[in-house]
Amino acid sequence: MSAWFKHLTVYTLDSHWKITPGKLEEALAAHPLLPCNAASMQSQGWVAPHASSGMVYSQSKQMLIALGTQQRLLPAAVINQTVKQRAAALEKTQGFAPGRKQLRDLKERVADELRPRAFVREKTVRAWLDLSNHRMIVDSSSPKVAENLASVLRNDLGEFPAVPLQTRDAPGAVMTAWLTAGSISKQFGLDQDCELIANAQSKAAVRYVRHGLEGAEIRSLIKGGKTVSRVGLLWRERLSLVLTEKVEVKRLRFEAMDAEEPGAPGTGKSGKQDEAEFEANFTLMTGELSALTDDLIGQLGGLRVD
């Protein structure tokens, strides 16, 4: 697995909150991911973020953790089809169609019977605790997924003073100003993707993919009342990304990296080589993404302090 994150959802941490890797390891080890049992549809718990680590992979004040989820896949269509078959058989037996309560009970029994045979899907979501900059960054662009991880962490630690990143300036307004001007700053350049939306009433949207963003056409749409909801950016000619109006970073890509992920299965590397490469990449990632996040916050007017 590559150390590099592909998406960023940023949380700010209380500057007075601290934790050591040992204390964090102890708390997460008490809540490991357990197999989904026959009676449940989902199981959540912490897993090792890398084969060489425990529940916490750490370098100084940078800590990497991973929340695992096992979920049983039992589509409603499968349940409904079985219920329909059972209801038809029941109607023949009792001479009349089953009522609402009978159907509800039948559906519950069918779900209980099918649950142990359902396929289990496992997912892992990683988070990076950057105590140097008082941030947690989740490798997901979904607020729901990120908040679930933060909630589980908060429950396991007893306290976790983290809130989603909020900036002084509204990201949508700032991104709209960038495209109006056709440029940003020496740190950021415009890439070739953007989305513009109309007012909340119509919700009309125009999306550009692999298209220059400096032309008069886009400025005309902005003059017509549309605002930018997401835009592709290049950062210091090293990283490409898409920024959204909710300050989510998507499709993060380190331009200098090879297409093949370092340490990926099939590369023929030994365990020690893989561990050394992961360590080097984690060091590089934390340095680069810390600077990227600082620059993004700066472009958006700094942190909002309530």
Buried (B, 14 or more C-beta within 10 A) or exposed (E): BBBBBBBBBBBBBEEEEEBEBEEBBEBBBEBEBEEBEEEEBEBBBBBBBBEBBBBBBBEEBBBBBBBBBBBBEBEEEBBEEBBEEBBEEBEEEEEEEBEEEBBEEBBEEBBEEBBEEBEEEEEBBBBBBBBEBBBBBBBBBBEEBBBBBBEBBBEBBEEBEBEBBBBEEBBBBBBBEBBEEBEBEEBBBBBBBBBBBBEEEEEEEEEBEEBEBEEEEBBEBBEEEBBBBBBBBBBBEEBBBBBBBBBBBBEBEBEEEEEEBBBEEEEEBEEEEBBBBBBEBBBBBBEBBBBBBEBBBEBBBEEEEE
